[in-house]
Amino acid sequence: MRSPADLRKEIESRLRSYLSRDKTGIRHEILNIFVKIKSLTIADVHDFLQQRFEITYQSVASMVGIIASKIGILRVIRTTDTTNTTYELRDQYRDLVVRVIGSC
């Protein structure tokens, strides 16, 4: 089993790799949105991004899904009474995300 420090290093590596392929700035902006706002749905993120970028709903859903599943810094909250899934940046990674966004 990995130690918390090893896990944090792995997440930082994945995050830096993910952001290194960001040619348009959309990935950086998605992470900025999650740092600023606690809880968001895909529709919320899409609305914010559409103000600055020309992007489809499916693209936003794909990027948020990758951040949640492969990088592992988002908490996924599903409720039974609604069809919307809510995503939150995990508190233990907030400072890491801020630092990585600032350095990339």
Backbone as JSON, one array per atom type, in Angstrom:
{
  "sequence": "MRSPADLRKEIESRLRSYLSRDKTGIRHEILNIFVKIKSLTIADVHDFLQQRFEITYQSVASMVGIIASKIGILRVIRTTDTTNTTYELRDQYRDLVVRVIGSC",
  "N": [[0.83, -1.18, 0.0], [0.46, 2.23, -0.79], [2.07, 5.1, 0.62], [0.68, 8.17, 1.99], [2.25, 10.32, 1.1], [3.54, 9.27, -1.16], [1.33, 8.79, -2.79], [0.39, 11.4, -3.15], [2.53, 12.49, -4.61], [2.32, 10.96, -6.94], [-0.2, 11.79, -7.88], [0.36, 14.48, -8.32], [2.22, 14.22, -10.39], [0.61, 13.07, -12.41], [-1.22, 15.14, -12.75], [0.43, 17.26, -13.64], [1.3, 16.15, -16.06], [-1.15, 15.95, -17.41], [-1.84, 18.66, -17.63], [0.27, 19.55, -19.18], [-0.38, 18.97, -21.74], [-2.18, 20.85, -22.49], [-3.21, 22.93, -24.78], [-4.93, 25.04, -25.31], [-5.72, 26.22, -22.94], [-7.97, 25.47, -21.64], [-8.06, 23.28, -19.86], [-6.59, 24.23, -17.68], [-8.3, 26.28, -16.94], [-10.62, 24.87, -16.18], [-9.69, 23.6, -13.85], [-9.13, 25.88, -12.32], [-11.72, 26.85, -11.95], [-12.8, 24.84, -10.32], [-11.21, 25.21, -8.08], [-12.06, 27.7, -7.21], [-14.85, 27.44, -6.83], [-16.84, 25.46, -4.8], [-18.63, 23.2, -5.32], [-19.79, 21.65, -8.21], [-21.7, 20.96, -11.19], [-21.55, 19.2, -14.35], [-22.9, 20.78, -16.2], [-22.73, 23.3, -14.98], [-19.96, 23.81, -15.09], [-19.62, 23.77, -17.87], [-21.16, 26.03, -18.58], [-19.61, 28.1, -17.4], [-17.19, 27.81, -18.85], [-18.03, 28.23, -21.46], [-18.28, 30.93, -21.69], [-15.76, 31.88, -22.24], [-14.56, 30.12, -24.04], [-15.02, 28.17, -27.02], [-16.72, 25.4, -26.76], [-17.88, 22.04, -26.46], [-20.54, 20.41, -24.66], [-20.1, 17.69, -24.25], [-17.31, 17.54, -24.45], [-16.53, 18.92, -22.15], [-17.63, 17.25, -20.21], [-16.1, 14.97, -20.64], [-13.49, 15.88, -19.97], [-13.81, 16.58, -17.25], [-14.5, 14.08, -16.26], [-12.1, 12.65, -16.69], [-10.39, 14.07, -14.99], [-11.59, 13.44, -12.58], [-11.53, 10.58, -12.49], [-9.03, 9.47, -13.52], [-6.98, 11.19, -12.63], [-7.81, 11.71, -10.04], [-8.58, 13.74, -8.23], [-11.03, 14.82, -7.79], [-14.11, 14.64, -6.05], [-16.9, 12.61, -6.47], [-20.3, 13.08, -6.41], [-23.27, 11.54, -6.23], [-26.74, 11.78, -6.39], [-29.87, 10.33, -5.5], [-32.28, 11.5, -6.09], [-31.97, 13.32, -8.17], [-30.81, 13.7, -11.55], [-28.41, 14.82, -12.05], [-24.93, 14.76, -11.57], [-22.71, 15.76, -9.07], [-19.6, 17.4, -8.71], [-16.7, 17.78, -6.72], [-13.74, 19.43, -5.74], [-11.31, 17.69, -4.02], [-10.53, 18.41, -0.68], [-7.96, 17.9, 0.39], [-6.33, 18.12, -1.79], [-6.45, 20.66, -2.78], [-4.49, 22.72, -2.28], [-2.33, 21.61, -3.64], [-3.26, 21.58, -6.3], [-3.56, 24.35, -6.75], [-0.88, 25.15, -6.56], [0.32, 23.69, -8.67], [-1.09, 24.64, -10.9], [-0.27, 27.28, -10.86], [2.42, 27.02, -11.49], [2.56, 25.94, -14.02]],
  "CA": [[0.0, 0.0, 0.0], [1.24, 3.45, -0.9], [1.94, 6.09, 1.69], [0.03, 9.4, 1.51], [3.23, 11.14, 0.38], [3.72, 8.66, -2.49], [0.09, 9.03, -3.53], [0.38, 12.82, -3.5], [3.51, 12.66, -5.69], [1.74, 10.35, -8.13], [-1.26, 12.67, -8.34], [1.01, 15.68, -8.87], [2.8, 13.83, -11.67], [-0.49, 12.92, -13.37], [-1.78, 16.48, -12.99], [1.38, 18.0, -14.48], [1.24, 15.54, -17.38], [-2.44, 16.34, -18.0], [-1.78, 20.08, -17.97], [1.3, 19.8, -20.19], [-1.0, 18.79, -23.06], [-3.23, 21.87, -22.59], [-2.8, 23.92, -25.77], [-5.88, 26.15, -25.37], [-5.95, 26.79, -21.62], [-9.25, 25.01, -21.1], [-7.82, 22.41, -18.71], [-6.22, 25.12, -16.58], [-9.5, 27.01, -16.53], [-11.49, 23.93, -15.43], [-9.15, 23.44, -12.5], [-9.35, 27.16, -11.63], [-13.13, 26.9, -11.57], [-12.98, 23.95, -9.18], [-10.55, 25.82, -6.91], [-12.86, 28.84, -6.75], [-16.22, 27.07, -6.48], [-16.78, 24.19, -4.07], [-19.39, 22.08, -5.85], [-20.25, 21.96, -9.56], [-22.14, 19.91, -12.11], [-20.97, 19.37, -15.68], [-23.58, 21.92, -16.81], [-22.15, 24.51, -14.4], [-18.61, 23.99, -15.66], [-19.82, 24.11, -19.27], [-21.61, 27.42, -18.63], [-18.45, 28.96, -17.13], [-16.22, 27.71, -19.94], [-18.6, 28.74, -22.71], [-18.09, 32.37, -21.71], [-14.42, 32.19, -22.76], [-14.11, 29.16, -25.05], [-16.04, 27.48, -27.81], [-16.52, 24.03, -26.31], [-19.13, 21.28, -26.37], [-20.89, 19.81, -23.36], [-19.44, 16.38, -24.19], [-15.89, 17.76, -24.18], [-16.41, 19.28, -20.74], [-17.91, 16.03, -19.45], [-14.94, 14.1, -20.79], [-12.38, 16.42, -19.19], [-14.12, 16.44, -15.82], [-14.41, 12.65, -15.97], [-10.69, 12.29, -16.61], [-9.85, 14.65, -13.76], [-12.15, 12.7, -11.44], [-11.19, 9.16, -12.43], [-7.63, 9.13, -13.75], [-6.11, 11.98, -11.76], [-8.31, 11.36, -8.72], [-8.63, 14.88, -7.31], [-12.41, 15.25, -7.62], [-15.07, 13.77, -5.37], [-18.12, 12.48, -7.26], [-21.46, 12.96, -5.53], [-24.49, 11.19, -6.97], [-27.93, 11.74, -5.54], [-30.9, 9.49, -6.1], [-33.45, 12.28, -6.51], [-31.68, 14.09, -9.38], [-29.98, 13.02, -12.54], [-27.13, 15.51, -12.13], [-23.85, 14.36, -10.69], [-21.96, 16.92, -8.61], [-18.17, 17.14, -8.53], [-16.03, 18.68, -5.8], [-12.29, 19.25, -5.58], [-11.02, 17.15, -2.69], [-9.85, 19.42, 0.14], [-6.55, 17.59, 0.6], [-5.55, 18.41, -3.0], [-6.67, 22.05, -3.18], [-3.21, 23.44, -2.31], [-1.54, 21.0, -4.71], [-3.79, 22.07, -7.58], [-3.21, 25.77, -6.86], [0.56, 25.23, -6.81], [0.63, 23.16, -10.01], [-1.65, 25.58, -11.89], [0.58, 28.46, -10.86], [3.75, 26.74, -12.04], [2.48, 25.49, -15.41]],
  "C": [[0.88, 1.25, 0.0], [1.02, 4.38, 0.28], [1.24, 7.33, 1.13], [0.98, 10.3, 0.71], [3.46, 10.59, -1.03], [2.5, 8.91, -3.37], [0.02, 10.47, -4.01], [1.36, 13.11, -4.65], [2.99, 12.1, -7.01], [0.65, 11.24, -8.72], [-0.67, 13.94, -8.95], [1.62, 15.38, -10.24], [1.72, 13.71, -12.75], [-1.08, 14.28, -13.74], [-0.86, 17.3, -13.89], [1.37, 17.45, -15.92], [-0.03, 15.96, -18.11], [-2.4, 17.8, -18.45], [-0.74, 20.4, -19.03], [0.75, 19.67, -21.61], [-2.11, 19.82, -23.31], [-2.77, 22.99, -23.52], [-3.68, 25.18, -25.75], [-6.1, 26.84, -24.03], [-7.23, 26.33, -20.95], [-9.04, 24.15, -19.85], [-7.44, 23.23, -17.48], [-7.46, 25.83, -16.03], [-10.47, 26.11, -15.76], [-10.98, 23.78, -14.0], [-9.3, 24.73, -11.69], [-10.79, 27.28, -11.14], [-13.37, 26.03, -10.34], [-12.29, 24.48, -7.92], [-11.43, 26.92, -6.33], [-14.23, 28.45, -6.23], [-16.21, 25.65, -5.92], [-17.41, 23.02, -4.82], [-20.02, 22.47, -7.19], [-20.78, 20.72, -10.28], [-21.43, 20.15, -13.44], [-21.59, 20.59, -16.36], [-23.02, 23.24, -16.28], [-20.78, 24.81, -15.02], [-18.72, 24.41, -17.13], [-20.24, 25.57, -19.42], [-20.46, 28.4, -18.39], [-17.48, 28.98, -18.31], [-16.73, 28.33, -21.23], [-18.48, 30.26, -22.8], [-16.76, 32.76, -22.34], [-13.98, 31.31, -23.92], [-15.31, 28.64, -25.84], [-15.83, 25.98, -27.56], [-17.87, 23.33, -26.17], [-19.31, 20.72, -24.96], [-20.17, 18.48, -23.19], [-17.95, 16.52, -23.89], [-15.66, 18.08, -22.71], [-16.62, 18.03, -19.88], [-16.72, 15.08, -19.5], [-13.77, 14.58, -19.93], [-12.61, 16.28, -17.7], [-14.04, 14.97, -15.41], [-12.98, 12.18, -15.84], [-10.07, 12.82, -15.32], [-10.34, 13.87, -12.54], [-11.61, 11.27, -11.36], [-9.7, 8.87, -12.56], [-6.68, 9.91, -12.85], [-6.52, 11.78, -10.3], [-8.42, 12.51, -7.74], [-10.05, 15.4, -7.1], [-13.22, 14.19, -6.89], [-16.34, 13.78, -6.2], [-19.28, 12.24, -6.3], [-22.69, 12.72, -6.39], [-25.65, 11.15, -6.0], [-29.02, 10.97, -6.27], [-32.08, 10.3, -6.64], [-33.21, 13.12, -7.75], [-30.81, 13.28, -10.32], [-28.61, 13.66, -12.66], [-26.14, 14.96, -11.11], [-23.07, 15.62, -10.34], [-20.52, 16.5, -8.37], [-17.61, 18.2, -7.6], [-14.54, 18.38, -5.8], [-12.04, 18.77, -4.15], [-10.15, 18.16, -1.92], [-8.36, 19.16, 0.28], [-5.69, 17.89, -0.63], [-5.69, 19.85, -3.48], [-5.34, 22.81, -3.3], [-2.29, 22.91, -3.41], [-1.96, 21.52, -6.07], [-3.42, 23.53, -7.79], [-1.74, 25.93, -7.21], [0.91, 24.78, -8.23], [0.1, 24.1, -11.09], [-0.76, 26.81, -12.0], [1.93, 28.24, -11.51], [3.73, 26.31, -13.51], [2.14, 26.63, -16.33]]
}
